[in-house]
């Protein structure tokens, strides 16, 4: 016959508390892992934008160099001026992308804030104190 929940000894209650505390810690760690993975994916996306912007700035630099070379070789206004305008436009777009990506990276937190709050709540509940 199973003893009623009220009839459990102090040792049984502490054993149950220990088991449940261990389970709670495991679940909190799983939550932290899930939260960190999600935040890392967001940061990775923003880093990809920075990389795309950097690639466009590099392409713009190459076009700019070609424009300078063409300008010196041809010494004519129209091929040189056309290449220079294209280079400036590509570099401007690349600069805007780099700045947007960096701003988004600065605003991205990778700390597991939800998990930390839950752990604080659990500690407060466990100790019976209020923060």
N, C-alpha and C positions, 0 to 999 in steps of 0.2 A: 504494500500500500504506500502510495506517495505521500510524503508529509505536506501539509498545507504550506503555502508561501509564508504565512505568519509564523509557522513553527520552525523556521530555519534558524540554525545557530549563528552566532556571531562569526564564527570561522567560515561558514558557508556563505554568509553575506559578503565577507571580505573577499572570498575566492571569486564570487560572482562579480564584485566590483573590479577586481584585478583583471578578469577575463574581458569585461566590457570596456575597461579603460584601454586595454591592448587593442581591442577591435576599433575603438574610437581613434586611436593614434594611427592605425593602419588606414582607416578611411580618410583621415585628415591628410596623410601623406599622398594618398591617391588623388585627392582633391588638389593638393599643391602641384602635383605632377601635371594634371590636366590643365590647370590654370597657366602654368609656366609654358606648356606646349602651345596653347592658344596665343599667348603673348609673343612667343618666339616666332610664330607664323606671321603675325602682324609686322613685327620688326623686320623679318626677312623680306616681306613685300615692300616695305619702305626702302630697304637697302637696295632692292632691285630697281626702284625708281632712281635712286642716286647713281647706280651703275649705268642705267640707260642715259641719264643726263651727262655723265662723264664720257660715255662713248660718243655722244653728239658733239660735245665740246672738242673731243679729240678729232673727230671728222672735220669739224669747222677749222681747227688749226691746220689740218692737212690742206684743206681747200684754200685757206689764207696763204699758206706757204706757196701753193701752186699759183695763186694770184700774184704774189710778189715776183715769183720767177717769171711768169708770163708777162708781167708788167715790165720787168727789166729786159726781157728778150724782145718783146714786140715793141716796146716804147710807144705803143698806140693806146689810146684811151679806152676804146670800147671792150676788147677782151679782158683787159686788166680790171676795168671798173665793174664789169659783169661778175667776174670771179670774186672780187672783193665784196660786192654786195651779197652774193650767195654765202660766202664765208661768214660775214657778219650776222646774217640771219640765222644760220645753223648754230653759231656760237651763242647767240641770244636765247634761242630755244633751249639749248643744252644748259645754259646757266639757270634759266627759270626752273627746269626740271630738277637740277641739283639742289637749288634752294628749297623747293617744295619738299623734296625727299628728306633733306636735313631737318627742316622744321617738323615734319611728321615724326622723324626718329627722336628728336628732342622731346616731343610730347608723348612718347610711348614709354610706359612703365613696364618693366619686366618683373617687378616684385609681385609675389602671390598675395595681393592685398586681401582678397576674400578669405583665404586660408588663415592669414595672420589675425584677422578680426574674429574668425570662428575660434581659433586657439585661445585668444584673449577671453572670449565669452565662456569657453569651456573652463579655463583656469578660474575665472570669477565664480562660475557655478560650482566648481569642485571645492574651492576653498570657502565659499559662502561669504566672500567679501564683495564689496561694490567698488568699482573704479571711480 
